[in-house]
Amino acid sequence: MHWWSLLVLANAVAGGDIPPPPSPEPVALTTLPLPPVSDSADGACTATTGCIKQTKGLLHAGSFLPDSIHMIATLNYTGAPAGSIYTGPQAVIIKTDGRTFPNGDPWKCITCGVPSANAVGLTDHEWDYPQSFSDSKRLLVGTRIGQCDEPLASTACTPNSTYMYPLYWKNTADGSGPGGPMRELRLHPDDQHLAWNSFVIDDSGFDQFSYYGKLVFKSMSTTGEPLAPRFDLETVSVLFSPDANATIAIDPERPDHLLVNKSAIEIGEARGFSGAKNEVAYIGYPVESCNMDVFAVKLTNGALRRITSHPEYCDPLGISADGEWSVVLDTRRSERMMFMSGLRGIPPLVDLVATAAVSSVRVNGVREFYDPWLVDYHGERGSYFGQMLNDGGSGIPGSGAFNDPNWFAQADPRWSPDGTKIVVRQELILPPACGVTNQPPCPDSTEPDGERARILFFNLTSRQPTAPPTQPPGPELVPWGIPYVPDTIRVRKHIPGGSYILEAGVSGHATVTITENSEKTEIVSVAVEYDNYSEDGLNVLNGFENVTATARENMAGDISWFSDLVQTGPWNGTKKTSPDGLHLAIDVLGDMPNIFRANGTLITIVNGESYHQPENNS
């Protein structure tokens, strides 16, 4: 048992006691069939229904159709003869029950051959996160809604009866232009609303806000682009309020003191909805320093729950139709983040400038370190950190086992509506994440045709299928957010520079020094001195930590980190940098995205276990 199982702060769930954690349950695991692989030469593919690329042939594994038998995926077709409809990115339906369509394939392409008049302006960049509507006739893929006159899985659904309507989000006062840029779109279970995210990059820096809006079909548009039948997003809420308390805030009664608000709603990125619970799930500002977790918040009243608490990094997740279970993708098997997050219970103060750096460590370029974990509604607590779903294989690198660490899970895990099945996409590491200095050797794929991605299909064999509950409609506006107004600049407030006191929950305090940039538009440095600081009366923290951020373009920057912390109690340990500190380069959107590059060291030791930073370029 790891040290972090000794004591974990339990989640507070409004309206009732927290039950004991569930026992592990049996899971049957296999992969779903994909089209054969081909090279890109015209005519290289001899299969009449197309071939896909060996690398990046499987783009996304999407949601199930309402029948819990068919699931959606997006594929990248290649090698077809000239004039074939099986080319480029497309959306397909895959049978999960071992059966086939009338043509003998277990898959059916539903966008191949759609006339250009039915898909105005469609590009190769609009094929992520495929999700089905509950009418079995529509799907969301990228920034498009595909719609067929007949059920998507039926033979009556043909290319000529399929339409790929664009989405339009008005972001100018007069409605001109192509609309606001949207990413990470998620469909609300009521089929009427969406959540999405959008970057803000300007002279003041980089930020991202999350939004919620209603889908309205327009058969004819008079403003915006394209002037074609489309779905507009209207009655939009920003999932943010400048007047709401942040996690770290100034005490209104004592302006030289800080408060930690564990019920604050600070959405970094919206990640989906929780079925019948009518919550939006998100990755947000940490409750504990350097510990990035996922949360769910009620759309109607702002009631908040923390889903994960393990000190490793969690981001993508899928929540069951009844809202009672989550599958989270987490880096915990790699222990990659523990050198930053391993010492528990530290208040998230340096995170005011360190969050981007912490988030960037979770990956190595295109390589992620995720495995799928099953967690119940009440979240991780006590010694319960969920159940690893792809456990049980040899775990040997290069073996191709479902828990081969060279294979990593990718967003999003998806539940069948009947609650008995889950699908997750896995991808095999590629250069430059292998085969060079400080990297593992590049493995050969053991999948058919050497495919370098696969769809894991989990059957929760002890569960009985249940009809999904009636989904309550989402609110028209989110009361804890603000109405979206086009051409409005949104700026997050920050704590002004100065010296502050943070009193601990039981005893002791922290002295916090915050430094702003010369324009006073953002915080650039946080220094903290802990004096017998104890939130729980068991763990006592002493020492200092100082983190300074230097921003560059494209969400790039440099972090200088100095730490000398000592904690006694159940979470007994230290968090210390080398004398010259840890200097970490961050490059999220530039030429070397999320490649770990550092000078100096940061080592965390907890109850005798040491955690070191990754090797550079790994």
Stockholm file with secondary structure:
# STOCKHOLM 1.0

chainA/1-618         MHWWSLLVLANAVAGGDIPPPPSPEPVALTTLPLPPVSDSADGACTATTGCIKQTKGLLHAGSFLPDSIHMIATLNYTGAPAGSIYTGPQAVIIKTDGRTFPNGDPWKCITCGVPSANAVGLTDHEWDYPQSFSDSKRLLVGTRIGQCDEPLASTACTPNSTYMYPLYWKNTADGSGPGGPMRELRLHPDDQHLAWNSFVIDDSGFDQFSYYGKLVFKSMSTTGEPLAPRFDLETVSVLFSPDANATIAIDPERPDHLLVNKSAIEIGEARGFSGAKNEVAYIGYPVESCNMDVFAVKLTNGALRRITSHPEYCDPLGISADGEWSVVLDTRRSERMMFMSGLRGIPPLVDLVATAAVSSVRVNGVREFYDPWLVDYHGERGSYFGQMLNDGGSGIPGSGAFNDPNWFAQADPRWSPDGTKIVVRQELILPPACGVTNQPPCPDSTEPDGERARILFFNLTSRQPTAPPTQPPGPELVPWGIPYVPDTIRVRKHIPGGSYILEAGVSGHATVTITENSEKTEIVSVAVEYDNYSEDGLNVLNGFENVTATARENMAGDISWFSDLVQTGPWNGTKKTSPDGLHLAIDVLGDMPNIFRANGTLITIVNGESYHQPENNS
#=GR chainA/1-618 SS CCGGGSCCCCCCCTTSCCCCCCCCCCCEEEECCCCCBCCSSTTCCCCTTCEECSSSCEEEEEEECTTSSEEEEEEEEECCCTTCSCCEEEEEEEESSSCCCTTSCSEEESSTTCCGGGSTTCCTTCCCSCEECTTSSEEEETTEEEEESSCTTSTTCCGGGEEEEEEEECCSTTCCSSCCCCEEEEECTTSSEEEEEEEEEETTEEEEEEEEEEEEEESSCSSSSCCSSEEEEEEEEESCCTTSCCSEEEETTEEEEEEECTTCCCEEEEEEECGGGCEEEEEESCSSTTCCCEEEEETTTCCEEECCCCSSCEEEEEECTTSSEEEEEECTTTTTTHHHHCSTTCCSSTHHHHHHHHHHTTCBTTBCCCEEEEEETTCSBTTBCCEETTTTSCCCTTSCCTTCTTEEEEEEEEECTTSSEEEEEEEECCTTSSSSTTSCCCCCCCSGGGCSEEEEEEECTTCCCCCCCCCCCCCSSCTTSEECCTTCCCCCCCCCSEEEEEECSSEEEEEEEEEECTTSSSEEEEEEEEEEEESSSSCEEEEEEEEEEEECSTTEEEEEEEEEEEEESTTCEEEEECTTCEEEEEESSSSSTTCCEEESCEEEEETTEEECCCCTTC
#=GC SS_cons         CCGGGSCCCCCCCTTSCCCCCCCCCCCEEEECCCCCBCCSSTTCCCCTTCEECSSSCEEEEEEECTTSSEEEEEEEEECCCTTCSCCEEEEEEEESSSCCCTTSCSEEESSTTCCGGGSTTCCTTCCCSCEECTTSSEEEETTEEEEESSCTTSTTCCGGGEEEEEEEECCSTTCCSSCCCCEEEEECTTSSEEEEEEEEEETTEEEEEEEEEEEEEESSCSSSSCCSSEEEEEEEEESCCTTSCCSEEEETTEEEEEEECTTCCCEEEEEEECGGGCEEEEEESCSSTTCCCEEEEETTTCCEEECCCCSSCEEEEEECTTSSEEEEEECTTTTTTHHHHCSTTCCSSTHHHHHHHHHHTTCBTTBCCCEEEEEETTCSBTTBCCEETTTTSCCCTTSCCTTCTTEEEEEEEEECTTSSEEEEEEEECCTTSSSSTTSCCCCCCCSGGGCSEEEEEEECTTCCCCCCCCCCCCCSSCTTSEECCTTCCCCCCCCCSEEEEEECSSEEEEEEEEEECTTSSSEEEEEEEEEEEESSSSCEEEEEEEEEEEECSTTEEEEEEEEEEEEESTTCEEEEECTTCEEEEEESSSSSTTCCEEESCEEEEETTEEECCCCTTC
//
